[in-house]
C-alpha cells in the first residue's frame, strides 16, 4: 500500500483527501516511480474543479514529479531500477508516493539537478521551452509581453528571455512581484493593479506593440492582450487562470491588425519521447550553465495538498511550489 491525494467529486480544495491506495504493477511499457518530489501547477486546479474532465472517480491529481525507478515493465529497455527520472506530461497520479506511468513520459535526470528542482520546473520549464523556442521561435532582440511574470512559468520565462537577449515586459499584481520579475530578468514590468497595460506597452515599444504576447490568464486579459499584439503578430493563449476564453468572434483578429492566435499545450509539442527528451535537455543545459535558477518558494507535505491549492488559488504563492511525499 501507498499514500496518495485523491478526490471523488469536483469542487474546491476541500474535496482532496489523503488516502491509502494500491499501485498497480507496471505493464510491459510502463515504469513505477517512487516520487521524491511532486510539482504543484495551476492546471491541477482545473482537473479538481472539473474545468478539465478527470477519469473515473476516485482519481488522483498531478502530472509532474521526480524520483527513482522502482520497477520496470517487461518491454522497457531504456530505464532500469534505480535510475533518476523526471516527468511532466502525465498521466494523472503524481500526487502520490508511487506512480505508474508509460516509460515514454519519463526523461533522464542529470546528477546535477535535484529531485525538488526537477519537480519544481519540469512542467513550467518545458512550457517555457515550447512557448519561446517553438510556438514563436525567439531569435533575440524582440520585445515581448508575458502575463503573470512572477508566477512559476513567468519567472522561468523571464530568465530564459534574458538568456536569449529578448526584452520581456511582464505583467504583475504588486510592487513585490514586479521586483521579483525584474530580479529574474524581466526588462520591464507593468503592475496591472494601477497601470494601464495597453498604454504602458505602447510607451515601452514606442507604439510598435509586441510581435508575440503570451497569456496564461485567459478571460480577463483576452482583449487587453490582443491590443498589445503588433499587426500580423501572434497571440499565444496558453492558460485559463481567470476562466476560459469563449465566444470569440474571429473578426476581432481582423479589426486589430490581421492577428494570429494559437492555443497550444505542452502535450502538442512534447509529442514523442525524442522531442520530450530534447526539450528537457535544452532546459537542463540552461540550468547547468546558471542561466535559469529554480527557486522553490513553497514546500508542502503531500498530505497538505489542499492547503497548497488554497494558497495557489489565492495568489499567495510566488515561483515554484513542491509537494514532498
C-alpha positions in Angstrom: 0.0 0.0 0.0 1.0 3.6 -0.5 -0.4 7.1 0.2 -1.9 9.5 -2.4 -4.1 12.5 -2.7 -7.4 11.6 -4.4 -10.8 13.1 -4.9 -14.3 11.7 -5.7 -16.2 14.8 -6.8 -15.3 18.1 -8.4 -15.0 21.1 -6.1 -12.7 23.3 -4.1 -9.6 22.2 -2.2 -11.8 20.6 0.4 -12.5 17.6 -1.9 -8.9 16.5 -1.8 -8.2 13.6 0.6 -5.1 11.8 1.7 -5.8 8.1 1.3 -4.3 4.7 1.1 -4.2 3.0 -2.4 -2.7 0.0 -4.0 -0.4 0.9 -7.0 -0.6 -1.4 -10.0 2.3 -3.5 -11.3 3.9 -1.8 -14.3 2.6 -3.0 -17.7 5.0 -4.1 -20.4 5.8 -0.5 -21.5 5.4 1.1 -18.0 7.6 2.2 -15.1 6.8 2.6 -11.4 8.5 5.6 -9.9 9.0 6.3 -6.2 8.3 10.1 -6.1 10.7 12.2 -4.1 9.1 15.5 -5.0 5.9 16.4 -6.9 5.2 19.6 -8.8 2.2 21.9 -8.0 0.6 23.5 -11.0 -2.4 25.7 -11.8 -3.6 23.0 -14.3 -4.1 20.7 -11.2 -6.9 23.1 -10.1 -8.6 22.7 -13.5 -8.9 19.0 -13.0 -10.0 19.3 -9.4 -12.7 21.9 -10.2 -14.0 20.0 -13.3 -12.9 22.6 -15.9 -10.9 19.7 -17.4 -12.7 16.3 -17.0 -10.9 13.8 -14.8 -11.0 10.0 -15.4 -13.2 7.7 -13.3 -13.5 8.6 -9.6 -11.8 8.3 -7.2 -8.8 9.8 -9.0 -5.5 11.4 -8.1 -4.0 14.6 -9.4 -0.8 15.9 -10.9 1.3 15.2 -13.9 4.7 16.3 -12.7 7.3 14.7 -10.4 10.7 13.3 -10.0 12.2 10.3 -8.2 13.7 6.9 -8.7 12.6 4.0 -10.9 11.4 1.3 -8.6 10.1 -1.3 -11.1 10.0 -1.6 -14.9 7.7 -3.5 -17.3 8.9 -6.4 -19.3 9.4 -4.4 -22.6 11.1 -1.4 -21.1 14.8 -1.2 -22.1 15.6 2.5 -21.7 15.3 2.6 -17.9 16.3 0.3 -15.1 15.6 0.1 -11.4 17.4 3.0 -9.5 17.5 5.4 -12.4 16.9 9.1 -11.6 14.0 10.3 -13.7 11.5 13.2 -14.0 8.2 13.6 -15.8 5.8 16.4 -16.6 3.2 15.1 -19.1 1.1 12.7 -17.1 -0.9 10.6 -16.8 -2.7 12.0 -13.7 -1.5 10.5 -10.5 1.7 12.3 -9.5 0.2 13.3 -6.1 1.3 10.0 -4.7 4.2 8.1 -3.1 4.3 5.7 -6.1 3.3 6.5 -9.6 3.0 4.0 -12.5 3.3 5.7 -15.9 4.4 5.0 -19.5 8.2 4.8 -20.0 7.9 7.3 -22.9 6.7 10.0 -20.5 10.0 9.9 -18.5 13.2 11.8 -19.1 16.6 11.0 -17.5 17.5 13.5 -14.8 21.2 14.6 -14.7 23.0 14.1 -11.4 23.5 17.9 -11.0 19.8 18.6 -10.7 17.9 17.6 -7.6 14.5 15.9 -7.4 13.0 19.0 -5.9 14.4 21.2 -8.7 13.1 18.8 -11.3 9.6 18.6 -9.8 9.5 22.4 -9.5 10.4 23.2 -13.0 9.8 20.3 -15.4 6.2 21.3 -16.5 6.9 25.0 -16.2 10.3 24.8 -17.9 9.1 22.6 -20.7 6.2 25.0 -21.1 8.6 28.0 -21.5 10.7 25.9 -23.9 7.8 25.3 -26.3 6.5 28.9 -25.9 9.8 30.7 -26.5 11.5 28.3 -28.8 8.8 26.6 -30.8 5.3 28.3 -30.7 7.2 31.6 -31.6 10.9 31.0 -32.1 12.5 34.0 -30.5 15.9 34.9 -32.1 16.9 37.7 -29.7 16.2 41.4 -29.9 12.4 41.1 -29.8 10.2 42.9 -27.2 7.5 40.5 -25.9 4.7 40.7 -23.4 4.3 37.9 -20.8 1.4 37.9 -18.3 1.8 36.7 -14.7 5.6 37.2 -14.9 6.1 36.5 -11.2 4.4 33.1 -11.3 6.2 29.8 -11.7 6.2 29.8 -15.5 6.7 33.5 -15.6 9.9 33.6 -13.6 11.5 30.9 -15.8 10.3 32.8 -18.9 12.0 36.0 -17.6 15.3 34.1 -17.2 15.1 32.3 -20.5 14.2 35.5 -22.3 17.2 37.3 -20.8 19.5 34.4 -21.9 18.1 34.8 -25.4 18.6 38.5 -25.5 14.9 39.2 -25.6 13.2 42.2 -23.8 10.4 40.7 -21.7 7.7 43.0 -20.5 6.0 41.2 -17.6 2.6 42.0 -16.1 2.3 41.6 -12.3 -0.2 42.4 -9.5 2.1 44.1 -6.9 5.3 46.0 -6.4 6.8 42.9 -4.7 6.0 40.8 -7.7 7.4 43.5 -10.1 10.7 43.4 -8.1 10.8 39.6 -8.3 10.2 39.6 -12.1 12.9 42.2 -12.6 15.4 40.3 -10.5 14.8 37.3 -12.7 15.4 39.1 -15.9 12.3 41.0 -17.0 13.3 44.1 -19.0 10.2 46.0 -17.7 7.1 45.3 -15.6 3.6 46.6 -15.7 1.6 46.5 -12.4 -2.0 46.0 -13.7 -3.5 46.8 -10.3 -2.9 50.5 -11.0 -1.3 50.8 -14.5 -3.0 50.5 -17.9 -1.3 47.6 -19.7 -2.0 48.6 -23.3 -0.9 52.2 -22.7 2.3 51.1 -21.0 3.1 48.6 -23.8 2.7 51.4 -26.4 5.0 53.6 -24.3 7.6 50.9 -23.8 7.6 49.8 -27.5 7.4 53.4 -29.0 4.0 52.5 -30.4 5.2 49.3 -32.2 3.5 46.8 -29.8 4.8 43.2 -29.5 5.3 40.6 -32.2 4.1 38.0 -29.6 2.0 38.1 -26.4 1.9 35.2 -24.0 -1.3 34.9 -22.0 -2.0 32.3 -19.3 -4.7 34.4 -17.6 -7.5 33.8 -20.1 -10.9 35.5 -20.0 -9.9 38.7 -18.0 -6.9 39.6 -20.3 -8.0 38.4 -23.7 -8.9 41.8 -25.2 -6.0 43.6 -23.4 -3.6 41.0 -24.9 -5.0 41.4 -28.4 -4.5 45.2 -28.1 -0.8 44.7 -27.3 -0.1 42.5 -30.4 1.6 44.2 -33.4 -0.1 43.9 -36.8 0.2 40.3 -38.1 1.6 39.3 -34.7 0.8 36.2 -32.6 -1.4 36.0 -29.6 -0.5 32.8 -27.6 -3.3 31.9 -25.2 -1.9 29.0 -23.0 -3.9 29.1 -19.8 -7.2 29.9 -18.1 -6.3 31.3 -14.7 -9.3 33.7 -14.8 -11.5 31.3 -16.7 -11.5 30.1 -20.3 -11.7 32.4 -23.3 -15.0 31.6 -25.1 -17.5 33.1 -27.6 -14.7 34.7 -29.6 -15.7 36.4 -32.9 -12.8 35.8 -35.3 -13.5 39.1 -36.9 -11.8 40.8 -33.9 -8.4 39.4 -35.3 -9.0 41.3 -38.5 -10.0 44.5 -36.7 -6.9 44.5 -34.6 -4.4 44.0 -37.3 -4.7 40.7 -39.1 -3.5 38.9 -36.0 -2.8 35.2 -35.5 -3.9 33.3 -32.4 -2.9 29.9 -31.1 -4.0 27.8 -28.1 -1.0 25.4 -27.6 -0.4 22.7 -25.0 2.8 21.0 -23.9 1.3 17.7 -25.0 1.1 19.0 -28.5 4.8 19.8 -28.6 6.3 17.0 -26.5 4.5 14.5 -28.7 7.3 11.9 -28.9 9.9 10.6 -26.4 12.6 12.1 -28.6 11.1 15.5 -28.7 10.4 15.4 -24.9 14.0 14.5 -24.1 15.4 17.1 -26.5 13.2 19.8 -24.9 14.3 18.7 -21.4 17.9 18.6 -22.4 17.8 22.2 -23.5 16.2 23.2 -20.2 18.7 21.2 -18.2 21.6 22.8 -20.1 20.4 26.3 -19.2 20.1 25.3 -15.5 23.6 23.7 -15.6 25.0 26.9 -17.1 23.4 29.1 -14.5 21.1 30.9 -16.9 18.0 29.5 -15.2 17.8 29.2 -11.4 14.9 27.2 -10.0 13.7 28.9 -6.8 11.4 26.7 -4.7 9.4 29.3 -2.7 7.0 26.9 -1.0 7.2 23.4 0.2 4.1 21.4 1.5 3.9 17.8 2.7 1.9 15.7 0.2 -0.8 15.3 2.9 -1.3 19.1 2.9 -2.1 19.3 -0.8 -5.4 21.1 0.0 -3.6 23.9 1.8 -1.2 24.2 -1.2 -4.2 24.5 -3.6 -5.8 27.2 -1.4 -2.5 29.2 -1.4 -2.2 28.8 -5.2 -5.7 29.9 -5.9 -5.5 33.0 -3.6 -2.3 34.1 -5.3 -0.3 33.7 -2.1 2.5 31.8 -3.9 5.4 33.0 -6.0 7.8 31.0 -8.1 7.5 27.2 -7.8 5.9 25.0 -5.2 6.6 21.4 -4.5 4.8 18.6 -2.5 7.0 16.2 -0.6 5.7 12.6 -0.2 
